[in-house]
C-alpha cells in the first residue's frame, strides 16, 4: 500500500511538471504564431499577396485557437498547431511565387515543437510537408497554371526523393530530441523525488528519536523533582527559623517552576507523538474536572468566579486529552493573570456544539494582552513581558493541540480589559 501511494505521488509530480512545461510552451507558441502571421503580412508588401496572407493566415490562427479553447483538457490542439505551422510554410512558398527555400520554415517549426517534449507532434508536420511537396510538385510538373512550388521548371523525382529523405531525417532528429528531453525530465523528477523521500525518512527518524529522547528525559526528571518538593515540605514542617522558611519557600518556588516547565515539554511531546483519539466528549464533566484541579490556583485571598454556559444537544466526538490540555492552559492563564485592580475576577467558559462543530469561548477580565503581541503569543517560548511566568510554551501547546484537532483558534484582548480566546473544532 505504501509503495502504491509513493508511486501515485511520483506520478502526480511528473504530471504537474509536464503540465508546467505545457503552459510555458503554450505561452511561447503565441509569440511564434503571431510572428508567422506577421511574416506573411510582410511578404504581402513585396509580392502583393494580401488575400493569401490575411485569408490563409487568419484561418490558421482561428483553427489553432478555436481548437485550444474548445478542448482545453486535450492535447489535440498541439497536433493542430503542427499542421498549422506546416501550412504557414506552404503559404510563404506560394506568396513568393515558388521560392522553394522557404521550406526551411518547416524545419524551424519542427524545432519549435520540441518545446512540448512530444515526438509525435513531428508526424502531422512531416505529413503536411510531404503532401504539399508531392501535390504541388506534381501539379507544376503537369503544367497547371498559378501553381507555385519551385522557381525551376519542375523538380525531378530523384531530387524530390532526396529532399524528402533529408526532411524526414530532420523531423526524426527533432522528434528524438523531444523524446529524450521528456525522458530526462521524468528521470530528473524521479531522482529528485527519491532523494526527497530519503531525506524525509531520515528527518522523520531523527525527529522520532529526538522526540523519544525528550519525552524520556523529561519524564525521568519529574521523579527527582517530586522528591525534592516532598522533602522541602517535610523540611518546612520541622523548620522554625523565619529565614530558613523563606529559603525553603524560594527553593520550592523554583522547583515548582522547573516542574511546570518539564510538564509543558511533556505535553508538547505527547501532543506531537500521539495519534488523535476519537471518543465521545461530555463537556460538562470535562470542564468540572478542569475547574476542580485549578480552583485553588493563584492568590488564595481572591476568589475567581467561574461562569459556565454549555449548550450540548448533540453527540460530540473528539480527543479528550487534547481538549483537557487546551482548557487547562487557557483557564490557568486566566487565573494566573488576574487584574488586581478589579474586585470581581472571573473566568467565563462558553461551549456551543452542533452536529458539525464545537465553538468554545474562554474569556476573563484579567490584565489583558497588548495588541502588538497578538500575532506572537502562539509562538514557542514567547513571553509577553518579563513579568510573565511559566515557560512560554503554554499557548504554543494550545495552538498545536487545536491544529491536531483540525480546528482554529483566535484571540481578542486589550490591556486592562481582559482576554478572550475563540476556538472552533470540528465534530468527528
C-alpha positions in Angstrom: 0.0 0.0 0.0 2.8 2.4 0.9 4.6 1.6 -2.4 1.4 2.3 -4.3 1.0 5.6 -2.5 4.6 6.6 -3.3 4.1 5.6 -7.0 0.9 7.6 -7.2 2.6 10.7 -5.6 5.6 10.4 -8.0 3.2 10.1 -11.0 1.4 13.3 -9.8 4.7 15.1 -9.5 5.6 14.1 -13.1 2.1 15.2 -14.4 2.5 18.5 -12.6 5.9 19.1 -14.1 4.7 18.2 -17.6 1.7 20.5 -17.2 4.0 23.3 -16.2 6.0 22.7 -19.4 2.8 22.7 -21.4 1.7 26.0 -20.0 5.1 27.7 -20.7 5.2 26.2 -24.2 1.7 27.5 -24.9 2.8 30.9 -23.9 5.8 30.7 -26.1 3.8 29.5 -29.1 1.6 32.6 -29.0 4.7 34.7 -29.9 5.7 32.3 -32.7 2.3 32.1 -34.3 1.7 35.8 -34.4 5.3 36.2 -35.7 4.5 33.8 -38.5 1.3 35.7 -39.3 3.3 38.9 -39.3 5.9 37.5 -41.7 3.0 36.6 -44.1 1.8 40.3 -44.0 5.4 41.5 -44.5 5.8 39.3 -47.6 2.5 40.6 -48.9 4.0 44.1 -49.1 6.6 42.8 -51.6 4.6 40.2 -53.6 1.1 41.7 -53.4 -0.4 38.6 -51.9 -2.6 40.2 -49.3 -5.5 37.8 -49.9 -3.3 34.8 -49.1 -1.5 36.5 -46.2 -4.7 37.7 -44.5 -7.1 34.9 -45.5 -4.9 31.9 -45.0 -3.1 33.3 -42.0 -6.3 34.3 -40.2 -7.8 30.9 -40.9 -4.7 29.2 -39.4 -4.9 31.3 -36.2 -8.6 30.6 -35.9 -8.1 26.8 -36.4 -5.5 26.7 -33.6 -7.1 28.9 -31.0 -10.6 27.6 -31.6 -9.4 24.0 -31.0 -7.4 25.1 -28.0 -10.4 26.8 -26.3 -12.9 24.1 -27.4 -10.8 21.3 -26.0 -8.8 22.8 -23.1 -8.2 19.5 -21.3 -6.9 17.7 -24.5 -3.6 18.0 -26.3 -5.3 17.8 -29.7 -4.6 21.5 -30.3 -0.9 20.7 -30.3 -1.4 18.4 -33.3 -3.4 21.2 -35.0 -0.5 23.5 -34.2 1.8 21.1 -36.0 -0.4 21.2 -39.1 -0.8 25.0 -38.9 3.0 25.5 -38.9 3.3 23.3 -41.9 0.7 25.2 -43.8 2.4 28.5 -43.0 5.5 27.1 -44.9 3.3 26.3 -47.9 1.8 29.8 -47.6 5.2 31.5 -47.8 6.3 29.5 -50.8 3.1 30.4 -52.6 3.4 34.1 -51.6 6.9 34.2 -53.0 5.9 32.6 -56.3 7.7 29.4 -55.8 10.7 30.4 -53.6 11.3 26.8 -52.6 13.9 27.8 -50.0 11.1 28.8 -47.7 10.7 25.1 -46.9 13.2 25.8 -44.2 10.3 27.3 -42.3 9.1 23.7 -41.8 12.4 22.9 -40.2 12.1 25.9 -37.9 8.6 24.7 -37.0 10.0 21.3 -36.2 12.5 22.8 -33.8 9.8 24.9 -32.2 7.6 21.8 -31.5 10.4 20.3 -29.4 9.3 22.6 -26.5 6.3 20.3 -25.9 8.6 17.3 -25.4 6.3 15.1 -27.5 7.9 13.4 -30.5 4.5 12.6 -32.0 4.0 16.2 -32.9 6.5 15.8 -35.7 4.2 13.4 -37.6 1.5 15.9 -38.7 4.1 18.4 -39.7 6.0 15.8 -41.8 2.8 14.7 -43.4 1.9 18.3 -44.4 5.4 18.8 -45.9 5.3 15.5 -47.8 1.7 16.0 -49.1 2.4 19.6 -50.1 5.6 18.8 -51.9 4.1 15.8 -53.7 0.9 17.5 -54.7 2.2 20.9 -55.8 5.3 19.3 -57.4 3.1 17.1 -59.5 0.7 19.9 -60.4 3.6 22.1 -61.5 5.1 19.2 -63.5 1.7 18.6 -65.1 1.6 22.2 -66.3 -1.2 23.6 -64.1 -1.4 27.4 -64.1 -0.8 29.5 -61.0 0.8 26.7 -59.1 3.8 27.9 -57.3 6.1 25.2 -55.9 9.6 26.0 -57.2 11.0 28.7 -59.4 12.6 25.9 -61.5 10.6 24.4 -64.3 9.9 21.4 -62.2 11.6 19.2 -59.6 12.8 15.8 -60.7 11.7 12.7 -58.9 15.2 12.0 -57.7 15.5 15.5 -56.3 12.1 15.1 -54.6 13.1 11.8 -53.0 16.4 13.1 -51.7 14.7 16.2 -50.4 12.0 14.2 -48.6 14.6 11.8 -47.1 16.6 14.8 -45.7 13.4 16.4 -44.4 12.5 13.1 -42.7 15.9 12.9 -41.1 15.5 16.5 -39.6 12.0 15.7 -38.3 13.2 12.4 -36.8 16.1 14.1 -35.1 13.8 16.8 -33.6 11.4 14.1 -32.6 14.3 12.2 -30.9 15.3 15.3 -29.0 11.7 15.9 -27.8 11.6 12.2 -26.7 15.0 12.5 -24.9 14.0 15.7 -23.2 10.9 14.2 -21.8 12.7 11.1 -20.6 15.4 13.3 -19.0 12.7 15.4 -17.3 10.9 12.3 -15.9 14.2 10.8 -14.7 15.2 14.1 -13.1 11.8 14.2 -11.3 12.2 10.6 -10.3 15.7 11.2 -8.9 14.6 14.3 -7.0 11.5 12.6 -5.6 13.5 9.6 -4.4 16.1 12.0 -2.9 13.4 13.9 -1.1 11.8 10.6 0.1 15.2 9.6 1.6 15.7 13.0 3.2 12.1 13.0 4.6 12.5 9.5 6.0 15.8 10.4 7.6 14.2 13.6 9.1 11.3 11.6 10.4 13.6 9.1 12.0 15.7 11.8 13.6 12.6 13.7 14.8 11.2 10.5 16.2 14.4 9.6 18.1 14.7 13.2 19.3 11.1 13.2 20.5 11.6 9.9 22.3 14.7 11.3 24.0 12.9 14.5 25.1 9.9 12.5 26.3 12.0 10.0 28.2 14.3 12.7 29.7 11.5 15.0 30.9 9.5 12.1 32.2 12.5 10.9 34.2 13.2 14.4 35.5 9.8 14.6 37.2 10.6 11.8 39.7 13.5 13.6 41.4 11.7 16.9 41.2 8.7 15.5 43.0 11.1 14.0 45.6 12.7 17.4 46.1 9.3 19.1 46.5 8.3 16.4 49.0 11.5 16.8 51.0 11.0 20.6 51.1 7.5 20.2 52.6 8.9 17.8 55.2 11.8 20.2 56.0 9.3 23.2 56.2 7.3 21.3 58.9 10.5 20.9 61.0 12.0 24.4 60.4 11.2 27.2 62.8 13.6 29.9 61.8 11.9 32.5 59.5 15.0 32.9 57.3 15.2 29.2 56.8 11.5 29.0 55.9 12.0 31.9 53.4 14.8 29.9 51.8 12.6 26.8 51.6 9.9 28.9 50.0 12.3 30.2 47.4 13.6 26.7 46.7 10.1 25.3 46.5 9.0 28.1 44.0 12.0 27.4 41.8 11.4 23.6 41.9 7.7 24.1 41.0 8.6 26.4 38.2 11.0 23.8 36.8 8.4 21.1 37.3 5.9 23.3 35.3 8.4 23.7 32.5 9.0 19.9 32.4 5.3 19.3 32.3 5.0 21.8 29.4 7.6 19.9 27.5 5.9 16.6 28.2 2.6 18.0 26.9 4.3 19.3 23.8 6.0 15.9 23.2 2.8 14.0 23.9 0.8 16.2 21.5 3.2 15.7 18.7 3.7 12.0 19.0 0.3 10.7 19.9 -2.4 9.9 17.4 -5.7 11.8 17.6 -8.3 9.8 19.6 -12.0 9.9 18.6 -14.2 9.5 21.7 -17.4 10.9 22.9 -17.0 14.1 24.9 -19.0 15.2 27.9 -18.0 18.9 28.1 -19.8 19.3 31.5 -17.7 16.7 33.1 -14.5 17.9 31.4 -15.0 21.5 32.4 -15.8 20.5 36.0 -12.6 18.4 36.2 -10.5 21.4 35.0 -12.1 23.7 37.5 -11.6 21.3 40.4 -7.9 21.0 39.5 -7.4 24.8 39.2 -9.8 26.4 41.7 -7.1 26.7 44.4 -4.6 28.2 42.0 -3.4 31.8 42.3 -4.0 34.2 45.1 -5.8 32.4 48.0 -7.2 35.8 49.2 -9.2 36.3 46.0 -12.0 34.2 44.7 -12.2 33.7 41.0 -15.8 33.3 39.8 -16.3 30.6 37.1 -19.1 31.3 34.6 -20.1 28.2 32.7 -22.5 28.1 29.8 -22.6 24.8 27.9 -25.1 24.1 25.1 -24.7 20.5 24.1 -27.7 19.0 22.4 -25.7 16.6 20.2 -23.1 13.8 20.4 -19.6 15.3 20.3 -16.6 13.2 19.4 -13.0 14.5 19.7 -9.7 13.9 21.6 -10.3 14.3 25.3 -6.7 14.5 26.4 -6.0 17.4 23.9 -9.2 19.2 25.0 -8.0 18.9 28.6 -4.7 20.4 27.6 -6.4 23.3 25.9 -8.7 24.0 28.8 -6.1 23.6 31.5 -3.7 26.0 29.8 -6.2 28.7 28.9 -8.1 28.6 32.2 -4.9 28.5 34.3 -3.6 31.6 32.3 -6.9 33.4 33.1 -6.5 32.7 36.8 -2.8 33.5 36.8 -3.0 36.8 35.1 -5.8 38.4 37.1 -6.2 42.1 37.3 -5.8 43.0 40.9 -7.4 46.4 40.4 -10.7 44.5 39.8 -12.7 43.2 42.8 -14.7 40.6 40.9 -12.3 38.4 38.8 -14.0 35.8 36.7 -13.3 33.2 34.0 -16.1 32.6 31.5 -16.4 29.3 29.6 -19.0 29.1 26.8 -19.4 26.0 24.7 -21.8 25.7 21.8 -22.0 22.4 20.0 -23.7 21.4 16.7 -23.6 18.3 14.6 -20.7 19.6 12.6 -18.6 21.6 15.1 -18.0 22.9 18.6 -17.4 26.6 19.4 -15.5 27.3 22.6 -15.1 30.8 24.1 -12.9 31.3 27.1 -12.7 34.8 28.4 -11.6 36.7 31.6 -11.3 40.3 32.9 -7.6 40.0 33.6 -4.7 42.2 32.8 -5.1 41.6 29.0 -2.5 41.4 26.2 -1.2 44.3 24.1 -2.5 44.3 20.5 1.1 44.3 19.1 1.7 41.0 20.9 -1.3 39.2 19.5 0.5 37.7 16.4 3.3 36.3 18.6 1.5 34.8 21.6 1.3 31.4 20.0 5.0 31.3 19.2 7.2 28.8 21.0 8.8 30.3 24.2 7.2 33.7 23.6 6.5 35.7 26.8 4.5 38.9 26.7 6.7 40.6 29.3 9.4 40.0 31.8 6.7 39.7 34.4 5.2 36.7 32.7 5.6 33.4 34.5 5.9 29.9 33.0 7.9 28.5 30.2 6.3 30.4 27.2 5.1 27.1 25.9 1.5 27.1 27.1 -0.2 28.9 24.3 2.1 27.2 21.7 0.9 23.9 23.0 -2.7 25.0 22.9 -2.2 26.1 19.3 -0.6 22.8 18.3 -3.4 20.8 20.1 -6.0 22.8 18.2 -4.2 22.2 14.9 -4.1 18.4 15.7 -7.9 18.6 16.0 -8.2 20.4 12.7 -9.5 23.4 14.5 -8.7 27.1 14.6 -8.1 29.5 17.5 -8.1 33.3 17.6 -7.7 35.9 20.3 -9.1 39.2 21.3 -7.6 41.2 24.1 -6.9 44.7 25.4 -4.7 45.9 28.2 -6.7 46.3 31.4 -9.9 44.8 29.9 -9.3 41.1 29.6 -8.7 38.4 27.1 -11.0 36.1 25.0 -10.0 33.0 23.1 -12.3 31.7 20.4 -11.8 28.0 19.4 -13.7 26.2 16.6 -13.2 22.4 16.5 -15.0 20.0 14.0 -17.2 17.3 15.4 -15.6 14.0 14.4 
